[in-house]
């Protein structure tokens, strides 16, 4: 039997029960699947249908070669070792690492039935830089040298797209829990429970090329609605309809400040799993939505995927198999507070891998919220936050928890996207605490979860947001000021929230949120722009107006993101890949092609160093001083100012 064969547009290798399949999946993309099972599976977790491409395939006694646009793969006949090279010059981009029969490049260990703990090992390059992989809290932009868990947690989001400065991308298309080890001499991907190894390699000449092909591969983000580029007001939490309306009235009518969205956070409901307003504190949602609409403000509501065992929906959802099950022990998967509960309540998560469950939750949301005119949903806690993180005890409609739990947010986002589309909506955006590859096609925005109000966390957000951008999610935001432990009366926090607000002004979504300290019993602390003293208020007011002036420019960047996959917020090296200094630029980024943003991320700082990339002239947006690129400058940064630089004379309305 020949080890290497061609099957249509696929190159196959078979030996001793092992199968490797390589095929084009759209221009410049090769999909690899490998298994020790009898058959390959065509799971489409993130992947769209492949665009028609005709590869070049050649087979010799030593190897098979498959070329697809800018990428080619060379598959050895003896051991099935894979190397990926540039089609034009044959330079190796990525190659599987073979050492000896005891340390093969692919390894399998059965964990039950036809499921395996699988790993694949690639040779590393000590000078390679690696980006993406979603949102991590390691504080690193370059992930080389890190071990990154492939699992979903509050503040950590696994999107298994790796972008290399060698100009390739690798999408690990295995939703299993696992990890990727990015050591100097090797890169090893591990799936704890899977039927097969499945990944795609993308070739490109630039970072923009790679993200464009990734968007074609997994879906383009829709066009961001214009209103979504404005200011979003939120806190934990407005406890009643009247409290929320009073804040909107003060913000818009009394102070004349812009606001696009105001948020009703959790516990506005009756019980978790009923997905409707508590009529005692939210007596007239229709009137609330009408009044907000008259002010030009939209209402977003928090929707959790949890079901209280005392909710009116529980028995039906349990009996119809719409809830996550467990392999052992009792069904409840988390203990938490809930409205109407005496103390803690036991909840289960609904199962979005079941199409019937996705339909069910949308019908409840439609009846509880959409019919009142509410069209924006905050999909909180969609990692999901299982007690003690025991995903291995979960039983999904789609399979074992270890194998599929990373897909929870993707399926959950699909439920709302499909539901809104079925109602004829065309402007769709949801805000999620988690995501996976392909989430962007469902109009999912990501936020950075329940972070701490600290300078360290602010610094981490800058790198986390940039890696999210390089993971194919163009819509991202952070809790301005952090979520935990912010005290509006403390001077240290007032400085922090101003600096964070400056940074947030130039994030794709601009949103103030947090659980603020209150000095009154049983009251949530204030979190409005006037809550932090007169000086902070005047600075924040100016930034609100600056964001408004930039909205046409931001919409241009969002259009580009939708059409091409180029993120609006991106590392400096994205546009200047040949400038070595751009890779070393710390805590600065481009917001679109024309604006360099350098937030102040250290307490008490009134100046900071800023690297200006070579190949452009940069104009200080505050002083009009023109500076040549390729140098580091000392930027003045009193509390009232965030360093901003305009590229090659770009005319943006930074100053009123």
C-alpha positions as CSV (number, residue, x, y, z in Angstrom):
1,X,0.0,0.0,0.0
2,X,1.3,3.4,-0.9
3,X,1.7,5.7,2.1
4,X,1.2,8.9,0.1
5,X,-1.9,9.3,-2.2
6,X,-3.9,12.0,-3.8
7,X,-7.7,12.1,-3.3
8,X,-9.1,14.9,-5.3
9,X,-7.7,18.1,-3.8
10,X,-6.4,16.3,-0.7
11,X,-3.0,14.8,0.1
12,X,-3.2,11.7,2.3
13,X,-0.7,9.8,4.3
14,X,-1.5,6.4,5.9
15,X,0.7,4.1,8.0
16,X,0.0,1.6,10.8
17,X,-3.5,3.0,11.4
18,X,-2.4,6.6,11.3
19,X,-4.0,9.0,8.8
20,X,-3.0,12.5,7.9
21,X,-5.1,14.6,5.5
22,X,-4.0,18.0,4.1
23,X,-6.3,20.1,1.9
24,X,-6.9,23.7,0.9
25,X,-9.5,25.6,2.9
26,X,-9.7,28.8,0.9
27,X,-6.8,30.8,-0.6
28,X,-3.5,30.6,1.2
29,X,-4.8,28.2,3.8
30,X,-4.1,24.5,4.4
31,X,-6.2,22.4,6.8
32,X,-4.6,19.4,8.5
33,X,-6.4,16.6,10.1
34,X,-4.7,13.6,11.7
35,X,-6.2,10.6,13.5
36,X,-5.7,7.1,14.7
37,X,-9.4,6.3,14.3
38,X,-10.7,4.6,11.2
39,X,-12.2,7.8,9.8
40,X,-11.6,11.5,9.7
41,X,-14.3,13.8,11.0
42,X,-15.3,17.0,9.3
43,X,-16.3,19.0,12.4
44,X,-17.0,22.7,11.6
45,X,-16.7,24.3,15.0
46,X,-15.2,27.6,13.7
47,X,-14.7,26.9,10.0
48,X,-17.0,28.1,7.2
49,X,-17.3,26.2,4.0
50,X,-14.0,26.3,2.1
51,X,-13.8,28.6,-0.9
52,X,-13.0,26.6,-4.1
53,X,-9.3,26.5,-4.7
54,X,-7.2,24.1,-6.8
55,X,-4.0,23.1,-5.2
56,X,-0.9,21.7,-6.9
57,X,-0.1,18.3,-5.6
58,X,3.1,16.3,-6.4
59,X,4.1,12.9,-5.0
60,X,7.5,11.3,-5.0
61,X,9.0,8.3,-3.2
62,X,10.3,10.7,-0.5
63,X,7.4,13.1,0.1
64,X,4.2,14.6,-1.0
65,X,3.9,18.4,-1.7
66,X,0.7,20.4,-1.8
67,X,0.7,24.1,-2.7
68,X,-2.1,26.5,-2.2
69,X,-1.4,30.1,-3.0
70,X,1.2,31.5,-0.6
71,X,1.5,28.3,1.5
72,X,2.8,24.9,0.7
73,X,3.2,21.7,2.8
74,X,5.8,19.0,2.4
75,X,4.7,15.6,3.9
76,X,7.4,13.0,4.4
77,X,6.6,9.5,3.2
78,X,8.5,7.6,5.9
79,X,7.1,9.1,9.1
80,X,4.5,11.6,7.9
81,X,6.5,14.6,9.2
82,X,5.0,17.9,8.0
83,X,6.8,21.1,7.1
84,X,5.1,24.3,5.9
85,X,7.0,26.6,3.6
86,X,6.4,29.7,1.5
87,X,5.3,28.7,-2.0
88,X,7.4,31.3,-3.7
89,X,10.8,30.7,-2.2
90,X,10.5,27.5,-0.2
91,X,11.5,29.1,3.1
92,X,10.3,27.1,6.0
93,X,7.7,28.7,8.2
94,X,6.8,25.9,10.6
95,X,7.8,22.3,10.8
96,X,6.8,19.3,12.9
97,X,9.6,18.2,15.3
98,X,10.8,14.6,15.0
99,X,13.5,13.5,17.4
100,X,13.2,9.7,17.6
101,X,10.5,7.0,17.8
102,X,10.2,7.6,21.5
103,X,9.5,11.3,21.1
104,X,7.4,11.5,17.9
105,X,5.9,14.7,16.5
106,X,2.4,13.5,17.1
107,X,1.3,11.5,20.1
108,X,-2.0,9.8,21.1
109,X,-3.2,8.4,24.4
110,X,-6.6,6.9,24.6
111,X,-8.9,8.4,27.2
112,X,-12.0,6.3,26.4
113,X,-13.7,5.0,23.3
114,X,-12.4,6.8,20.2
115,X,-11.3,9.9,22.2
116,X,-7.6,10.6,22.8
117,X,-5.3,13.0,24.5
118,X,-3.5,14.2,21.5
119,X,-0.5,16.5,20.9
120,X,1.6,17.8,18.1
121,X,5.0,19.3,18.4
122,X,6.6,21.8,16.1
123,X,10.3,22.9,16.1
124,X,10.7,26.3,17.7
125,X,12.8,29.3,16.7
126,X,14.3,31.2,19.6
127,X,14.0,34.6,17.8
128,X,10.3,34.0,16.8
129,X,7.6,36.3,18.2
130,X,4.2,34.9,18.7
131,X,0.9,36.8,19.3
132,X,-2.8,36.2,19.6
133,X,-4.3,33.2,21.5
134,X,-7.1,35.4,22.8
135,X,-7.0,37.2,26.1
136,X,-4.5,36.3,28.8
137,X,-3.6,37.9,32.1
138,X,0.2,37.2,31.9
139,X,0.9,40.8,31.0
140,X,2.8,39.8,27.8
141,X,2.2,41.0,24.3
142,X,4.7,38.5,22.8
143,X,3.6,35.1,24.1
144,X,6.9,33.3,23.2
145,X,8.1,31.6,26.3
146,X,4.7,31.2,27.9
147,X,2.5,28.2,28.5
148,X,-1.1,29.2,27.7
149,X,-4.0,27.1,28.9
150,X,-6.6,26.4,26.3
151,X,-9.6,26.8,28.5
152,X,-12.1,29.6,29.3
153,X,-12.1,31.5,32.6
154,X,-13.3,34.8,33.8
155,X,-10.7,37.3,32.5
156,X,-9.0,34.6,30.3
157,X,-10.4,33.8,26.9
158,X,-9.1,31.0,24.7
159,X,-9.1,31.9,21.0
160,X,-6.6,29.4,19.6
161,X,-5.2,31.5,16.8
162,X,-1.4,32.0,16.9
163,X,0.2,34.7,14.7
164,X,3.9,34.6,14.0
165,X,6.3,37.3,12.9
166,X,7.5,34.7,10.4
167,X,4.2,35.6,8.7
168,X,2.0,32.6,9.2
169,X,-1.0,32.0,11.4
170,X,-2.1,28.7,13.0
171,X,-5.7,28.1,14.0
172,X,-5.9,25.1,16.4
173,X,-9.3,23.8,15.5
174,X,-9.7,21.5,18.5
175,X,-12.1,22.9,21.1
176,X,-10.8,20.5,23.8
177,X,-9.4,21.8,27.0
178,X,-5.6,21.7,26.7
179,X,-2.6,24.0,26.4
180,X,0.0,25.3,24.1
181,X,3.7,25.4,25.2
182,X,5.7,28.1,23.5
183,X,9.2,27.3,24.6
184,X,12.3,28.6,22.8
185,X,13.0,25.3,21.1
186,X,9.5,23.9,20.4
187,X,5.8,24.7,20.2
188,X,3.6,22.0,21.5
189,X,-0.2,21.9,21.2
190,X,-2.1,19.6,23.5
191,X,-5.8,18.6,23.4
192,X,-6.9,16.6,26.5
193,X,-9.8,14.9,24.7
194,X,-10.4,14.8,21.0
195,X,-11.1,12.5,18.1
196,X,-8.5,14.0,15.9
197,X,-5.9,16.7,15.5
198,X,-7.3,19.5,13.4
199,X,-5.6,22.8,12.6
200,X,-5.2,25.3,9.7
201,X,-2.0,27.1,8.7
202,X,-2.4,30.5,6.9
203,X,0.3,32.0,4.8
204,X,0.6,35.7,4.2
205,X,3.0,38.6,3.4
206,X,1.7,40.8,6.2
207,X,-0.3,40.6,9.4
208,X,-3.2,42.1,7.5
209,X,-3.0,39.3,5.0
210,X,-3.2,36.6,7.7
211,X,-6.1,38.2,9.5
212,X,-8.0,38.7,6.2
213,X,-7.6,35.0,5.4
214,X,-8.6,34.1,9.0
215,X,-11.8,36.2,8.6
216,X,-12.6,34.3,5.3
217,X,-11.9,31.1,7.2
218,X,-14.0,31.7,10.3
219,X,-16.4,34.5,9.3
220,X,-16.2,38.3,9.0
221,X,-17.5,40.5,11.8
222,X,-20.7,42.3,10.7
223,X,-20.6,46.1,10.4
224,X,-20.6,47.6,13.9
225,X,-23.7,49.8,14.3
226,X,-22.9,53.5,14.3
227,X,-24.4,54.1,17.8
228,X,-22.1,51.4,19.3
229,X,-19.0,53.6,18.7
230,X,-20.4,56.0,21.4
231,X,-20.2,55.9,25.2
232,X,-21.6,53.0,27.2
233,X,-22.6,53.7,30.8
234,X,-22.7,50.9,33.3
235,X,-22.1,49.9,36.9
236,X,-22.8,47.1,39.3
237,X,-25.7,47.7,39.5
238,X,-28.7,50.0,39.0
239,X,-31.2,48.4,41.3
240,X,-34.4,49.9,39.8
241,X,-35.9,51.4,36.7
242,X,-36.0,54.8,38.4
243,X,-32.4,54.8,39.4
244,X,-31.2,53.9,35.9
245,X,-33.5,56.6,34.3
246,X,-32.3,59.2,36.8
247,X,-28.7,58.6,35.8
248,X,-29.5,58.8,32.1
249,X,-31.5,62.0,32.7
250,X,-28.6,63.6,34.6
251,X,-26.1,62.5,32.0
252,X,-27.9,63.5,28.9
253,X,-30.5,66.2,29.8
254,X,-28.9,68.0,32.7
255,X,-25.3,67.8,31.8
256,X,-25.7,67.5,28.0
257,X,-23.2,64.7,27.7
258,X,-23.2,62.0,25.0
259,X,-24.4,58.5,25.8
260,X,-25.2,55.7,23.4
261,X,-25.9,52.8,25.8
262,X,-26.9,52.4,29.5
263,X,-26.9,48.9,31.1
264,X,-29.1,47.0,33.4
265,X,-26.7,44.6,35.1
266,X,-27.6,41.3,36.8
267,X,-30.3,40.7,39.4
268,X,-32.8,42.9,37.7
269,X,-34.7,39.6,37.0
270,X,-37.2,37.5,38.9
271,X,-35.1,34.3,39.1
272,X,-32.2,33.1,37.0
273,X,-33.5,31.2,34.1
274,X,-36.8,33.2,33.8
275,X,-35.2,36.0,31.8
276,X,-37.6,38.7,32.6
277,X,-37.7,41.9,34.7
278,X,-38.6,41.9,38.3
279,X,-41.9,43.9,38.2
280,X,-41.4,45.4,41.7
281,X,-38.3,47.3,40.8
282,X,-38.7,47.5,37.0
283,X,-42.5,48.0,36.7
284,X,-42.8,49.5,33.2
285,X,-40.0,48.4,30.8
286,X,-41.9,49.8,27.8
287,X,-42.0,53.3,29.3
288,X,-38.3,53.0,30.3
289,X,-37.2,52.1,26.8
290,X,-39.3,54.9,25.2
291,X,-37.9,57.5,27.5
292,X,-34.3,56.3,26.8
293,X,-35.0,56.3,23.1
294,X,-36.1,59.9,23.3
295,X,-32.7,60.7,24.8
296,X,-30.9,58.8,22.0
297,X,-29.9,56.1,24.5
298,X,-30.3,52.3,24.1
299,X,-30.8,49.9,26.9
300,X,-28.6,46.8,27.2
301,X,-29.6,44.0,29.7
302,X,-27.5,41.4,31.3
303,X,-28.5,37.8,30.4
304,X,-27.0,34.9,32.3
305,X,-27.0,31.3,31.0
306,X,-27.9,30.0,34.5
307,X,-31.2,28.4,35.6
308,X,-32.3,28.4,39.3
309,X,-33.8,25.1,40.3
310,X,-36.8,27.1,41.7
311,X,-37.3,29.0,38.3
312,X,-40.6,28.3,36.5
313,X,-38.6,27.1,33.5
314,X,-36.5,24.6,35.4
315,X,-38.6,21.4,35.2
316,X,-39.4,21.9,31.5
317,X,-35.7,22.6,30.6
318,X,-34.6,19.6,32.7
319,X,-37.1,17.2,31.2
320,X,-36.4,18.3,27.6
321,X,-32.7,17.9,28.0
322,X,-31.9,21.6,27.6
323,X,-29.6,21.9,30.6
324,X,-26.0,20.8,31.0
325,X,-25.8,17.4,32.6
326,X,-23.1,15.9,34.9
327,X,-21.4,12.6,34.6
328,X,-21.3,12.1,38.4
329,X,-22.8,13.7,41.4
330,X,-25.8,16.0,41.7
331,X,-26.9,18.2,38.8
332,X,-26.2,21.7,40.2
333,X,-23.1,23.3,38.7
334,X,-22.8,26.5,40.7
335,X,-24.0,28.1,43.9
336,X,-24.7,31.8,43.9
337,X,-27.0,34.6,45.0
338,X,-30.2,35.2,43.2
339,X,-33.2,37.5,43.6
340,X,-36.0,35.9,45.6
341,X,-33.6,33.4,47.2
342,X,-33.0,33.1,50.9
343,X,-29.2,33.0,50.8
344,X,-27.4,31.1,48.0
345,X,-29.2,29.3,45.2
346,X,-28.2,26.3,43.2
347,X,-28.1,26.8,39.5
348,X,-27.5,24.8,36.4
349,X,-26.3,26.1,33.0
350,X,-28.4,25.7,29.9
351,X,-26.8,23.7,27.1
352,X,-26.2,25.9,24.1
353,X,-24.7,23.0,22.1
354,X,-28.3,21.7,21.8
355,X,-30.1,23.7,19.0
356,X,-33.4,23.2,20.9
357,X,-31.9,24.9,23.9
358,X,-30.7,27.8,21.8
359,X,-34.2,28.2,20.4
360,X,-35.7,28.0,23.9
361,X,-33.5,30.7,25.5
362,X,-34.2,33.1,22.6
363,X,-37.9,32.6,22.9
364,X,-37.7,33.4,26.6
365,X,-35.5,36.5,26.0
366,X,-37.8,37.6,23.2
367,X,-40.8,37.4,25.5
368,X,-39.0,38.9,28.5
369,X,-36.9,41.7,26.8
370,X,-37.1,42.0,23.1
371,X,-40.8,42.7,23.0
372,X,-40.1,45.8,25.1
373,X,-37.8,47.1,22.4
374,X,-34.5,45.8,24.0
375,X,-32.1,44.6,21.3
376,X,-28.7,44.6,23.0
377,X,-27.7,41.8,25.3
378,X,-24.8,41.4,27.7
379,X,-24.0,37.7,27.7
380,X,-22.3,37.5,31.0
381,X,-20.7,34.4,32.6
382,X,-20.6,32.5,29.3
383,X,-17.2,30.7,30.0
384,X,-19.2,29.2,31.8
385,X,-18.0,29.7,35.4
386,X,-18.5,26.1,36.6
387,X,-17.9,25.5,40.3
388,X,-14.3,24.5,40.9
389,X,-13.7,24.4,37.1
390,X,-14.7,20.8,36.8
391,X,-15.4,20.8,33.1
392,X,-14.6,17.1,32.9
393,X,-17.8,16.4,34.8
394,X,-20.0,18.1,32.3
395,X,-22.2,16.3,29.8
396,X,-23.2,18.3,26.7
397,X,-25.6,17.5,23.9
398,X,-22.5,17.7,21.7
399,X,-20.2,15.6,23.8
400,X,-18.0,15.4,26.9
401,X,-17.2,18.6,28.7
402,X,-13.5,18.3,28.4
403,X,-13.9,18.0,24.6
404,X,-16.3,20.8,23.9
405,X,-16.6,23.3,26.8
406,X,-14.4,25.9,25.1
407,X,-17.3,26.3,22.6
408,X,-19.9,27.4,25.1
409,X,-19.7,31.1,24.3
410,X,-19.7,30.5,20.5
411,X,-22.9,28.5,20.7
412,X,-24.4,31.0,23.2
413,X,-23.6,33.9,20.8
414,X,-25.1,32.0,17.9
415,X,-28.4,31.6,19.9
416,X,-28.8,35.4,20.1
417,X,-27.5,36.2,16.7
418,X,-29.9,33.7,15.1
419,X,-32.7,34.9,17.3
420,X,-32.2,38.6,16.4
421,X,-31.8,37.7,12.7
422,X,-35.1,35.8,12.8
423,X,-36.8,39.0,14.1
424,X,-35.4,40.9,11.1
425,X,-32.7,42.7,13.0
426,X,-29.6,43.8,11.0
427,X,-27.6,45.7,13.6
428,X,-26.5,43.0,16.0
429,X,-24.0,43.2,18.8
430,X,-23.7,41.2,22.0
431,X,-21.2,41.8,24.8
432,X,-19.6,38.6,26.1
433,X,-17.2,37.5,28.8
434,X,-15.8,34.7,26.6
435,X,-15.4,33.8,23.0
436,X,-13.8,31.2,20.6
437,X,-12.6,31.2,17.0
438,X,-15.5,32.4,14.9
439,X,-17.3,34.4,17.6
440,X,-16.8,37.6,15.6
441,X,-19.2,36.4,12.9
442,X,-22.1,36.4,15.4
443,X,-21.6,40.1,16.2
444,X,-19.9,39.2,19.5
445,X,-17.9,41.9,21.3
446,X,-15.6,40.8,24.1
447,X,-14.8,42.5,27.3
448,X,-12.0,41.7,29.7
449,X,-14.0,40.3,32.6
450,X,-13.9,41.0,36.3
451,X,-10.5,42.6,36.6
452,X,-9.1,44.4,39.7
453,X,-8.9,48.2,40.0
454,X,-5.1,48.4,39.9
455,X,-2.3,49.9,37.9
456,X,-1.0,46.4,37.1
457,X,-4.4,45.4,35.7
458,X,-4.5,48.6,33.6
459,X,-1.2,47.6,32.1
460,X,-2.3,44.1,31.4
461,X,-5.4,45.4,29.6
462,X,-3.2,47.1,26.9
463,X,-1.5,43.9,25.9
464,X,-4.6,41.7,26.4
465,X,-6.7,43.9,24.1
466,X,-4.0,43.9,21.4
467,X,-3.7,40.1,21.5
468,X,-7.5,39.9,21.2
469,X,-7.2,42.1,18.1
470,X,-4.7,39.7,16.7
471,X,-7.1,36.8,17.5
472,X,-9.7,38.0,15.0
473,X,-12.0,39.8,17.4
474,X,-12.2,43.4,16.3
475,X,-14.7,44.5,19.0
476,X,-13.2,44.7,22.5
477,X,-13.6,46.7,25.6
478,X,-12.5,46.7,29.2
479,X,-14.1,47.8,32.5
480,X,-12.9,51.4,32.7
481,X,-11.4,51.7,36.2
482,X,-11.4,48.0,36.7
483,X,-14.2,45.9,38.3
484,X,-13.2,45.2,41.9
485,X,-12.2,47.5,44.8
486,X,-12.5,50.9,43.2
487,X,-13.3,53.7,45.7
488,X,-14.7,56.9,44.1
489,X,-13.6,58.9,47.1
490,X,-9.9,57.8,47.1
491,X,-7.4,60.0,45.4
492,X,-5.4,57.0,44.1
493,X,-8.4,55.6,42.4
494,X,-9.5,59.0,40.9
495,X,-6.1,59.2,39.2
496,X,-6.4,55.5,38.0
497,X,-9.9,56.0,36.7
498,X,-8.9,59.1,34.7
499,X,-5.9,57.3,33.1
500,X,-8.1,54.3,32.4
501,X,-10.8,56.5,30.9
502,X,-8.2,58.1,28.6
503,X,-7.2,54.6,27.5
504,X,-10.8,53.5,27.1
505,X,-11.5,56.5,24.8
506,X,-9.4,54.8,22.2
507,X,-10.6,51.2,22.6
508,X,-13.0,49.8,20.0
509,X,-15.9,50.1,22.5
510,X,-15.9,52.8,25.1
511,X,-17.5,51.6,28.3
512,X,-17.4,52.6,32.0
513,X,-18.2,49.8,34.5
514,X,-17.3,48.6,37.9
515,X,-18.3,47.4,41.4
516,X,-17.5,50.6,43.3
517,X,-17.0,50.8,47.0
518,X,-20.0,52.4,48.8
519,X,-19.9,54.1,52.2
520,X,-23.6,53.5,52.6
521,X,-25.0,50.2,53.7
522,X,-26.7,48.0,51.0
523,X,-25.9,50.5,48.3
524,X,-23.9,50.0,45.1
525,X,-21.2,52.7,44.8
526,X,-21.6,55.4,42.2
527,X,-19.8,55.1,38.9
528,X,-20.8,58.0,36.8
529,X,-18.4,60.5,35.3
530,X,-19.3,63.1,38.0
531,X,-18.6,60.6,40.8
532,X,-14.8,61.3,41.0
533,X,-14.5,64.9,41.9
534,X,-14.5,68.1,39.8
535,X,-11.1,67.7,38.2
536,X,-11.7,64.1,37.1
537,X,-15.1,65.2,35.8
538,X,-13.8,67.9,33.6
539,X,-11.2,65.6,32.1
540,X,-13.7,62.8,31.5
541,X,-16.2,65.3,30.0
542,X,-13.5,66.4,27.5
543,X,-12.8,62.8,26.6
544,X,-16.5,62.1,26.0
545,X,-16.6,64.9,23.5
546,X,-13.3,63.8,21.9
547,X,-14.7,60.3,21.4
548,X,-17.8,61.9,19.7
549,X,-15.6,63.9,17.3
550,X,-13.7,60.7,16.4
551,X,-16.7,58.6,15.7
552,X,-16.7,59.1,11.9
553,X,-13.0,58.0,11.8
554,X,-13.8,55.0,14.1
555,X,-16.6,54.0,11.8
556,X,-14.2,53.9,8.9
557,X,-12.0,51.6,10.9
558,X,-15.0,49.4,11.8
559,X,-15.9,49.1,8.1
560,X,-12.4,48.0,7.3
561,X,-12.5,45.5,10.1
562,X,-15.8,44.0,8.7
563,X,-14.6,43.9,5.1
564,X,-10.9,42.8,5.6
565,X,-10.4,41.6,9.2
566,X,-7.9,44.4,10.0
567,X,-8.6,45.4,13.6
568,X,-9.1,49.0,14.5
569,X,-6.9,48.8,17.6
570,X,-3.6,47.1,16.9
571,X,0.1,46.8,17.9
572,X,2.5,49.3,16.3
573,X,4.3,46.6,14.5
574,X,1.1,45.6,12.6
575,X,1.6,48.6,10.3
576,X,5.4,48.7,10.7
577,X,6.5,45.1,10.5
578,X,10.0,45.9,9.2
579,X,10.8,48.3,12.1
580,X,12.6,46.4,14.9
581,X,11.7,49.2,17.3
582,X,8.0,48.8,16.7
583,X,8.2,45.3,18.3
584,X,9.7,46.7,21.5
585,X,7.2,49.6,21.8
586,X,5.5,49.1,25.2
587,X,2.0,50.1,26.2
588,X,1.3,52.0,23.0
589,X,-0.8,51.1,19.9
590,X,-2.4,52.3,16.7
591,X,-6.0,53.2,16.7
592,X,-6.6,53.0,12.9
593,X,-3.7,53.9,10.7
594,X,-3.5,57.6,11.6
595,X,-3.4,57.7,15.4
596,X,-0.7,56.5,17.8
597,X,-2.0,56.2,21.3
598,X,0.3,56.0,24.4
599,X,-1.7,55.7,27.6
600,X,-0.2,56.5,30.9
601,X,-0.2,53.2,32.9
602,X,2.0,54.0,36.0
603,X,0.8,55.8,39.1
604,X,2.0,59.4,39.6
605,X,3.6,59.6,36.1
606,X,3.4,63.0,34.3
607,X,5.5,62.0,31.4
608,X,6.3,58.8,29.5
609,X,8.5,57.4,26.7
610,X,6.9,56.9,23.4
611,X,8.4,55.1,20.4
612,X,7.5,56.7,17.0
613,X,7.8,54.1,14.2
614,X,10.2,54.7,11.4
615,X,8.9,55.5,7.9
616,X,6.5,58.2,9.0
617,X,6.4,61.7,10.4
618,X,4.5,62.0,13.7
619,X,2.7,65.1,14.9
620,X,2.1,65.7,18.6
621,X,-1.7,66.1,18.7
622,X,-1.5,68.6,21.5
623,X,1.4,70.8,20.5
624,X,1.5,70.4,16.7
625,X,5.2,69.5,16.9
626,X,6.2,67.3,13.9
627,X,8.7,64.6,14.7
628,X,10.5,62.1,12.5
629,X,9.9,58.4,13.1
630,X,12.4,55.9,14.2
631,X,13.0,57.5,17.6
632,X,11.9,57.4,21.2
633,X,10.6,60.7,22.7
634,X,9.7,61.9,26.1
635,X,6.1,62.9,26.0
636,X,4.6,65.3,28.5
637,X,1.6,63.7,30.2
638,X,0.0,65.7,33.0
639,X,-3.2,64.2,34.3
640,X,-5.3,66.1,31.7
641,X,-3.4,64.7,28.8
642,X,-2.8,61.3,27.1
643,X,0.0,61.3,24.6
644,X,-1.3,61.1,21.0
645,X,0.5,61.4,17.7
646,X,-0.9,61.8,14.2
647,X,0.7,60.0,11.3
648,X,2.0,62.0,8.3
649,X,-0.2,65.0,8.8
650,X,-3.4,63.2,9.3
651,X,-6.2,65.7,10.2
652,X,-8.2,64.2,13.1
653,X,-10.3,66.3,15.4
654,X,-8.4,65.7,18.6
655,X,-8.7,69.2,19.9
656,X,-12.1,70.9,19.9
